[in-house]
């Protein structure tokens, strides 16, 4: 069996690369490297004011011309944009006897109308394989596939295919990853003089979490308005943030290389951004813990056996619930690594059984 995996959108959110690398690893492990081709995703973007740009009339679309048995899509592709982007391509492939597979499947920006339209499309053009990353996606769309699995996000396979280098010279450190919401003020309990309604503990130390009152609700959710506001606020004079918390150095990552807005990215000392994922993976793999508004920053940190806490209101939380991190928005959590390894083995065995 030969497959082409369509991947991309790394520079606008490097977190997309984390599950992409996991998908590539699993496919090559099951099918062999010579039977797996990576190609760029169908490249469409949004404008600065949030309008979705579909395929341009002059844009080369070569995915429907690939000579493979299946194309592979991955991640939160089931959205209100799915049919506008993929319907014609998938139908052209079907006419040529080529099917499609969705791995690490999740939904995003999916309203009720789009949900029903996608289900109707899947009745006539179903996925050959559908492996979800959360319970909800499996229950809603798994029944339309020829083969379906209630799986986990493929980002949890990162430690199987990426070997980090030690960073003893910089350790111990923690990672703050807040590029979509405002970074909260985090202090050790003995340094905190403000009233805090939230706190977490790590290795016997208590840390408190506070926000400026008028920004608490506004900047604690990830949406287009908040996203734009974060960029706009970076033009204003920036308050110096702490470089240390207790005995830990603070490293700040930004998952969005593009747009490369330096005033936003490099506001504080020890800030990091890149257009490829490997530096991020090395940082998360060696961090004592990660505090983030990004699901996949938490997922990779957890996959390497470390602690993470999520600071965002998002419907993608289910991929962390799926591996036993359901309380991650309330406290630092670590995964049961024995359970995670079992989940990964079961998922790999299932993919091998279906595709081999």
C-alpha positions in Angstrom: 0.0 0.0 0.0 1.3 3.5 -0.9 0.0 6.6 0.8 0.6 10.3 0.5 0.4 12.3 3.7 -0.8 15.9 3.2 0.8 18.1 5.9 1.5 21.7 6.5 0.5 24.9 8.3 3.5 24.7 10.6 4.7 28.3 10.5 1.3 29.7 11.5 1.0 27.2 14.4 4.0 25.0 15.1 1.8 22.8 17.2 0.4 21.3 14.0 3.8 19.8 13.3 3.8 17.8 16.5 1.0 15.5 15.5 2.2 15.6 11.9 5.6 14.1 12.9 3.7 11.5 14.9 1.6 10.6 11.9 4.7 10.3 9.6 6.4 8.1 12.2 3.5 5.7 12.5 2.8 5.5 8.7 6.5 4.7 8.0 6.7 2.2 10.8 3.7 0.3 9.5 4.1 0.7 5.7 7.8 1.3 5.3 9.5 4.5 4.4 9.4 3.9 0.6 5.6 3.6 0.7 4.9 6.9 2.5 5.2 10.2 0.6 4.9 13.5 2.3 3.3 16.4 0.3 2.3 19.8 1.3 -1.3 20.3 2.5 -3.8 22.3 0.4 -2.4 25.7 1.1 -5.1 28.2 2.1 -5.0 30.8 4.8 -7.0 33.5 6.5 -6.7 37.2 6.0 -5.7 39.6 8.8 -9.4 40.3 9.4 -10.3 36.6 9.7 -11.8 35.8 6.3 -11.0 32.3 5.0 -9.2 32.2 1.7 -10.0 29.2 -0.5 -8.1 27.8 -3.4 -7.1 30.6 -5.9 -8.1 30.0 -9.5 -4.5 30.1 -10.5 -3.3 27.8 -7.8 -1.8 24.5 -8.7 -3.7 21.6 -7.2 -1.8 18.4 -7.6 -3.1 16.2 -4.8 -5.9 14.8 -7.0 -3.2 13.7 -9.5 -1.1 11.6 -7.1 -0.6 8.0 -7.9 -1.1 6.4 -4.5 -3.6 4.1 -2.9 -4.8 6.6 -0.3 -4.1 10.2 0.7 -3.9 10.9 4.4 -5.3 13.9 6.2 -4.6 14.5 9.9 -5.6 16.8 12.8 -8.6 19.0 13.2 -9.6 18.8 9.5 -13.3 18.3 10.2 -14.3 21.9 10.3 -16.8 24.2 8.6 -14.1 24.7 5.9 -13.7 20.9 5.2 -16.0 20.5 2.2 -15.1 23.8 0.6 -11.5 22.8 0.7 -11.5 19.0 0.2 -14.8 17.9 -1.4 -13.8 18.3 -5.1 -10.4 16.8 -4.5 -11.7 13.7 -2.7 -14.3 13.1 -5.3 -11.7 13.3 -8.1 -9.6 10.8 -6.2 -12.6 8.5 -5.7 -13.2 8.5 -9.5 -9.6 7.3 -9.9 -10.1 4.6 -7.3 -8.1 6.4 -4.6 -9.5 6.7 -1.1 -8.6 8.8 1.9 -7.6 8.3 5.5 -8.0 10.6 8.5 -5.7 10.1 11.4 -5.5 12.0 14.7 -8.9 13.3 13.7 -10.5 16.2 15.5 -13.0 19.0 14.8 -12.6 22.7 14.9 -14.9 25.7 14.2 -17.7 23.2 13.4 -21.3 24.5 13.4 -24.4 22.4 13.2 -25.0 23.0 9.5 -21.4 22.0 8.6 -21.6 19.0 10.8 -24.6 17.6 9.0 -23.2 18.4 5.6 -20.0 16.5 6.3 -21.9 13.5 7.6 -24.0 13.5 4.4 -20.8 13.7 2.3 -19.2 10.8 4.3 -22.2 8.7 3.4 -21.3 8.8 -0.3 -17.5 9.3 0.1 -16.5 7.7 3.4 -12.9 7.6 4.8 -11.3 4.2 4.5 -9.7 4.7 8.0 -10.8 7.2 10.7 -8.7 7.3 13.9 -9.9 10.0 16.3 -7.9 11.9 18.9 -10.9 12.4 21.2 -14.1 10.7 22.2 -16.4 13.2 20.7 -14.9 13.0 17.2 -15.1 9.2 17.3 -18.7 9.2 18.4 -19.8 11.7 15.8 -17.9 10.6 12.7 -16.4 7.1 13.3 -19.4 5.2 12.1 -19.1 6.7 8.6 -15.6 5.1 8.1 -14.9 1.6 6.8 -12.5 1.2 9.8 -12.7 3.4 12.8 -10.7 3.6 16.0 -11.2 5.6 19.2 -7.6 6.8 19.3 -5.2 9.3 20.8 -3.5 12.3 19.3 -0.4 11.2 17.3 1.6 13.9 19.0 2.0 11.5 21.9 4.3 9.4 19.6 6.9 12.2 19.5 9.2 10.5 22.1 9.4 7.5 19.8 10.8 9.3 16.9 12.6 12.4 18.4 15.6 12.1 20.7 16.2 15.3 22.6 19.7 16.5 23.7 20.3 17.2 27.4 20.3 20.9 28.4 21.9 20.7 31.9 23.7 24.0 31.3 20.3 25.8 31.2 18.4 23.6 33.6 16.3 23.6 35.7 13.8 25.6 33.7 10.1 25.9 32.9 8.4 26.9 29.7 5.7 29.5 29.4 3.8 29.3 26.1 1.3 32.1 25.9 0.9 33.4 22.3 -2.9 33.4 22.0 -4.0 34.7 25.4 -2.4 37.1 27.9 0.2 35.5 30.1 -1.0 35.4 33.7 1.1 36.6 36.6 2.6 33.6 38.3 4.4 33.9 41.6 5.7 31.6 44.4 3.3 31.8 47.3 5.8 33.6 49.6 6.3 36.4 46.9 2.6 36.8 46.1 0.9 39.7 47.8 -2.2 39.9 45.6 -5.3 37.8 46.2 -5.2 34.8 44.0 -8.1 32.5 43.3 -6.0 29.8 41.6 -2.8 28.0 42.5 -0.8 24.9 41.7 2.0 23.0 43.5 5.2 21.4 42.1 7.6 19.4 44.2 6.4 21.0 47.4 6.3 24.6 46.2 3.0 26.5 45.9 2.6 28.9 42.9 -0.2 31.4 42.6 -1.9 32.6 39.4 -3.4 36.1 38.9 -4.6 38.2 36.0 -5.2 42.0 35.8 -8.9 42.1 36.8 -10.2 43.8 33.6 -8.4 41.4 31.4 -9.2 38.2 33.2 -12.2 37.0 31.2 -11.3 38.8 28.0 -7.9 37.3 27.5 -8.5 33.8 28.9 -10.2 32.4 25.8 -8.8 31.7 22.3 -10.8 33.3 19.6 -10.2 35.7 16.7 -10.9 38.8 18.7 -8.6 37.9 21.5 -6.0 36.8 19.0 -6.0 40.1 17.3 -6.0 42.0 20.6 -2.8 40.1 21.7 -1.0 41.4 18.6 -2.4 45.0 19.0 -1.4 45.1 22.7 2.2 44.2 21.8 2.6 47.6 20.2 2.1 49.2 23.7 4.9 49.6 26.2 5.6 46.1 27.7 5.8 45.4 31.4 9.0 43.5 32.3 8.2 40.0 33.3 10.2 37.8 35.7 13.0 35.8 34.3 12.9 33.3 37.2 10.2 31.7 39.2 11.6 30.2 42.4 14.7 28.3 41.4 13.6 27.9 37.8 14.6 29.8 34.7 11.6 30.9 32.6 11.8 30.2 28.8 9.0 31.7 26.7 8.0 30.0 23.4 5.7 31.4 20.7 4.2 28.8 18.3 3.5 31.3 15.5 6.5 32.1 13.4 4.3 33.7 10.8 3.2 36.5 11.1 6.7 37.2 12.5 5.7 40.2 14.6 8.9 40.9 16.6 7.3 43.2 19.1 5.0 40.4 20.1 7.4 37.5 20.0 10.5 39.0 21.7 8.8 41.0 24.5 10.7 39.2 27.2 14.1 37.7 27.9 14.7 34.0 26.8 12.0 34.1 24.1 12.0 31.4 21.4 10.3 31.1 18.0 11.3 29.0 14.9 9.7 27.9 11.6 10.6 24.2 12.3 9.5 22.1 15.3 12.7 20.5 16.6 13.9 23.3 18.9 10.5 23.4 20.6 10.5 19.6 21.1 13.9 19.8 22.7 12.8 22.6 25.1 9.6 20.8 26.1 11.4 17.5 26.5 13.8 19.0 29.1 11.3 21.3 30.9 10.4 20.8 34.5 6.9 21.8 33.6 5.0 23.7 30.9 2.3 26.3 31.3 0.5 27.1 28.1 -2.6 28.2 26.2 -1.7 25.6 23.5 -3.0 22.0 23.6 0.0 20.6 21.8 2.6 22.3 23.9 1.0 20.5 26.9 0.7 17.2 24.9 4.3 17.0 24.0 5.5 18.0 27.5 3.3 15.3 28.9 4.5 12.7 26.3 8.0 13.1 27.6 6.8 12.4 31.2 6.8 16.0 32.5 4.1 18.1 34.0 1.8 20.6 32.2 -1.1 22.9 32.8 -3.4 24.4 30.2 -4.7 28.0 30.3 -7.3 28.2 27.6 -11.0 27.7 27.0 -11.1 25.4 24.0 -13.3 22.6 22.6 -10.1 20.7 21.7 -9.5 19.8 25.3 -10.8 16.3 24.6 -7.5 15.1 23.2 -6.0 15.6 26.7 -9.0 14.1 28.4 -8.5 11.0 26.2 -5.1 10.2 27.9 -6.2 10.9 31.4 -5.3 14.6 31.7 -8.9 15.8 32.2 -7.9 18.1 35.2 -5.2 19.9 33.3 -7.0 23.3 33.4 -7.1 23.2 37.2 -3.6 22.0 38.1 -0.3 20.7 36.9 -0.8 17.1 35.8 1.4 14.2 34.7 0.3 11.2 32.7 0.3 7.7 33.8 3.1 6.6 31.4 2.2 3.0 31.6 -1.3 3.7 30.4 0.1 6.0 27.7 2.4 3.4 26.4 -0.4 0.9 26.3 -2.6 3.3 24.4 0.2 3.9 21.8 0.9 0.2 21.4 -2.8 -0.5 20.9 -3.2 2.3 18.3 -0.1 1.2 16.4 -1.2 -2.4 16.4 -4.6 -1.4 15.0 -3.2 0.8 12.3 -0.8 -2.1 11.3 -3.7 -4.5 11.2 -5.8 -2.3 8.9 -3.1 -1.0 6.6 -0.6 -3.9 6.4 
